[in-house]
Amino acid sequence: MKRIGMGIVGAGFVGPHHVDAVRRLGFVDIVAVAGSNDASAAKKAELLGARRAYGSYEALLADPDVHVVHNATPNHLHHRVTAAAIEHGKHVVADKPLALTAAEAKDLLDRATRAGIVHAVTFNYRGNPLVQQARLAIARGDIGTPHFVHGHYLQDWLIKDRDYSWRLEPDKGGASSAMGDIGSHWCDLAQHVSGLRITHVLADLTTVIPVRKKPTGARLAFAKGSADDKYEPVDIKVEDLCSVLVRFEGGVKGAFTVGQICAGHKNDLVLEINGGEASLRWHQERQNDLWIGHRSKGSVILQKDPSLMDPEVAGLAKLPGGHQEAWPDAFRNVLHAVYEHIAEGKPMSERVPMMSSFEDGWRANAVIDAVLASHRNGNVWTEVATL
Ligand SMILES: NC(=O)c1ccc[n+]([C@@H]2O[C@H](COP(=O)([O-])OP(=O)(O)OC[C@H]3O[C@@H](n4cnc5c(N)ncnc54)[C@H](O)[C@@H]3O)[C@@H](O)[C@H]2O)c1
């Protein structure tokens, strides 16, 4: 297969996982890393085994050996970096949320479409083998007609007032924290697996910790504060807890909660879909099991075992049953779909379902915007924009 060169902008928490995933594909060269200055870029390039380091994303975009740009910068840079990469004719893998608002996301979708590049958003949970098994089973009618789609995405890394991140600052993270950061994943997954679009939302947002202690020094995402840190008090304007009633197309009902202040919940994403014949539940923290609920016979757990899965999706499980696969493997599966698509020179219309595009990124941004508007206008039913 033709070799493809990748460059990454932003190598903090998630950037190195992008590099790790594409390195495992076998036909991708890690060409360059761009950081916010020369020194940090050089350090990251050495750590990640990239050939070149650039102190600005503009310099990386000028490198002709970089064919695909991964944007893993904080949210406020998503539009700027992605738009510039498109301008340079690069294919783009953008991390979620695609942009700060649906309007920004739509602009990126339009630019990418006009430029004819391949565009993708890392909604990486789509890459879990049993997520694809669930999607296939629902599309085939195995659970009957879906009538209720529900779940949660709960974490606890912001439970203390000294926990802090750029995600809490609207000019860097956007107007939403929990919903934009992890709600975007839940909404994409629910729509992808059910095959149904979210049409209306009624949201209730809460800022459980309204004043936080911002460390005056730098701190990595998800890192805990220490007793030696120095702090300044900051009023928090974004939610850390959010519950939403949902209507999907066809009148299907739903509900979900996202929160970053729920003790004991680390990366607790649950999606359950109830249909007329059966139910399916996938739990990210137990991702090698798919619960299949029945009324008239015993409910069962389908294990991530390629010999038990449908042939169309069994290949996503790279190990036999009982050998646990996890978060980085799903990330690799999604990026494999993207890079295979690029290598084959296919148009976006021929992408496999697992590969989320800027249109899917825009859709998640549109739900976030509707959730914020619903709350702002007095917790009222709000229509989600359509393209
Ligand atoms: N797909 C997922 O599951 C997942 C997981 C975590 C984060 N994310 C997303 O990835 C993005 C980054 O999140 P993170 O947790 O890695 O944040 P982070 O703060 O750990 O890393 C961001 C990096 O970007 C660098 N950076 C800032 N400005 C830059 C610039 N102008 N040029 C180049 N680099 C610059 C920072 O120095 C830092 O290294 C966010 O949008 C987040 O939503 C996605």
The ligand as an SDF file (V2000), in Angstrom:
LIG
                    3D

 44 48  0  0  0  0  0  0  0  0999 V2000
  -11.4620   11.4870   21.1650 N   0  0  0  0  0  0  0  0  0  0  0  0
  -11.3290   11.4960   22.4690 C   0  0  0  0  0  0  0  0  0  0  0  0
  -11.7560   10.5830   23.1610 O   0  0  0  0  0  0  0  0  0  0  0  0
  -10.6270   12.6600   23.1100 C   0  0  0  0  0  0  0  0  0  0  0  0
   -9.9970   12.5020   24.3470 C   0  0  0  0  0  0  0  0  0  0  0  0
   -9.3670   13.6180   24.9130 C   0  0  0  0  0  0  0  0  0  0  0  0
   -9.3750   14.8300   24.2620 C   0  0  0  0  0  0  0  0  0  0  0  0
  -10.0130   14.9500   23.0640 N   0  0  0  0  0  0  0  0  0  0  0  0
  -10.0330   16.2430   22.3560 C   0  0  0  0  0  0  0  0  0  0  0  0
   -8.7120   16.5340   21.9090 O   0  0  0  0  0  0  0  0  0  0  0  0
   -8.4220   17.9180   22.0390 C   0  0  0  0  0  0  0  0  0  0  0  0
   -7.1860   18.0800   22.9250 C   0  0  0  0  0  0  0  0  0  0  0  0
   -7.4930   17.5900   24.2190 O   0  0  0  0  0  0  0  0  0  0  0  0
   -6.3290   17.1460   25.2460 P   0  0  0  0  0  0  0  0  0  0  0  0
   -7.0180   16.5090   26.3900 O   0  0  0  0  0  0  0  0  0  0  0  0
   -5.2890   16.3840   24.5270 O   0  0  0  0  0  0  0  0  0  0  0  0
   -5.7840   18.5660   25.6870 O   0  0  0  0  0  0  0  0  0  0  0  0
   -4.3230   18.9310   26.2340 P   0  0  0  0  0  0  0  0  0  0  0  0
   -4.4470   20.2720   26.8540 O   0  0  0  0  0  0  0  0  0  0  0  0
   -3.7720   17.8000   27.0340 O   0  0  0  0  0  0  0  0  0  0  0  0
   -3.4360   19.0160   24.8890 O   0  0  0  0  0  0  0  0  0  0  0  0
   -3.5320   20.0570   23.9540 C   0  0  0  0  0  0  0  0  0  0  0  0
   -2.1500   20.2800   23.3610 C   0  0  0  0  0  0  0  0  0  0  0  0
   -2.2380   21.2750   22.3580 O   0  0  0  0  0  0  0  0  0  0  0  0
   -1.0720   22.0960   22.4720 C   0  0  0  0  0  0  0  0  0  0  0  0
   -1.3010   23.3970   21.8410 N   0  0  0  0  0  0  0  0  0  0  0  0
   -1.9530   24.4840   22.3440 C   0  0  0  0  0  0  0  0  0  0  0  0
   -1.9000   25.4900   21.4580 N   0  0  0  0  0  0  0  0  0  0  0  0
   -1.2330   25.0390   20.3690 C   0  0  0  0  0  0  0  0  0  0  0  0
   -0.8570   25.6140   19.1190 C   0  0  0  0  0  0  0  0  0  0  0  0
   -1.1780   26.8790   18.8180 N   0  0  0  0  0  0  0  0  0  0  0  0
   -0.1780   24.8470   18.2580 N   0  0  0  0  0  0  0  0  0  0  0  0
    0.1510   23.5890   18.5300 C   0  0  0  0  0  0  0  0  0  0  0  0
   -0.1660   22.9790   19.7080 N   0  0  0  0  0  0  0  0  0  0  0  0
   -0.8460   23.7040   20.6170 C   0  0  0  0  0  0  0  0  0  0  0  0
   -0.8440   22.2010   23.9750 C   0  0  0  0  0  0  0  0  0  0  0  0
    0.4790   22.6200   24.2690 O   0  0  0  0  0  0  0  0  0  0  0  0
   -1.1110   20.7580   24.3830 C   0  0  0  0  0  0  0  0  0  0  0  0
    0.0470   19.9790   24.2690 O   0  0  0  0  0  0  0  0  0  0  0  0
   -9.6760   18.5600   22.6230 C   0  0  0  0  0  0  0  0  0  0  0  0
  -10.4120   19.1710   21.6180 O   0  0  0  0  0  0  0  0  0  0  0  0
  -10.4570   17.4040   23.2290 C   0  0  0  0  0  0  0  0  0  0  0  0
  -11.8540   17.5870   23.1750 O   0  0  0  0  0  0  0  0  0  0  0  0
  -10.6210   13.8950   22.4860 C   0  0  0  0  0  0  0  0  0  0  0  0
  1  2  1  0
  2  3  2  0
  2  4  1  0
  4  5  1  0
  4 44  2  0
  5  6  2  0
  6  7  1  0
  7  8  2  0
  8  9  1  0
  8 44  1  0
  9 10  1  0
  9 42  1  0
 10 11  1  0
 11 12  1  0
 11 40  1  0
 12 13  1  0
 13 14  1  0
 14 15  2  0
 14 16  1  0
 14 17  1  0
 17 18  1  0
 18 19  2  0
 18 20  1  0
 18 21  1  0
 21 22  1  0
 22 23  1  0
 23 24  1  0
 23 38  1  0
 24 25  1  0
 25 26  1  0
 25 36  1  0
 26 27  1  0
 26 35  1  0
 27 28  2  0
 28 29  1  0
 29 30  1  0
 29 35  2  0
 30 31  1  0
 30 32  2  0
 32 33  1  0
 33 34  2  0
 34 35  1  0
 36 37  1  0
 36 38  1  0
 38 39  1  0
 40 41  1  0
 40 42  1  0
 42 43  1  0
M  CHG  2   8   1  16  -1
M  END
$$$$
